[in-house]
């Protein structure tokens, strides 16, 4: 089918366009993003950052000190990220009392097996203790935390954009309603989030949230080409195979579907 055939089949009268149904899903996505951001942010601030700051303060003066590793374990995540919890008991302090320090490290290291760990500390700061594992990976711990913060911010930003984009899509469709629509052929790639629509091979895609069971009004399924409508200066709205978004007569609907299938 050619674009000209689709143009010929389309009515030249103003057509009402039904806006996509309101859905709570975009707001749920944003809520989940905020919860994940808050939870992981609390984890970094309470478990990772304090030990990172402590080790940074004593790194230049840390030496092996009297103490023992009471408990320690590392869990490898994704094959390269190490999440370690270490409990150190320092015995050689001025007070003569054993002091327990619990530390949490998160760093990148493609390591398999056990670590040999030595208790370290600054003799002038008996309140602070660490291990050579934490000090040797101090830069990696810092970069890992910065990377995690950046990833969290991007996640939050992306989740906040979901309801914003959904609202913009509704406004774009509402702006088309009652106008004379111009049909066009676009590339449509159905995804879990909706339909990714491109007006040209290298154009930036626009994501449209569509009903889960809806199918595009294919023009050439082998190349993922489907029919869409637009107005001068407006957005491009993909059409489903049943043309449910448009207020058409049965005759108009049949003519457009036949033109797309030809």
Secondary structure, 3 states (H helix, E strand, C coil): CCHHHHHHHCCCCCECECCCCCCCHHHHHHHHHHHHHHHHHHHHHHHHHHHHHHHHHHCCCCEECCEEEEEEEEEEECCCEEEEEEEEEECCCCCCCCEEEEEEEEEECCCCCCCCCCEEEECCEEEEEEEHHHHHCHHHHHHHHHHHHHHHHHHHHHHHHHHHHHHHHHHHHHHHCCECCEEEEEEEEECCCCEEEECCCCCCCEEECCCCCCCECEEEHHHCEEEEEECCCCCEEECECCCCCECCCHHHHHHHHHHHHC
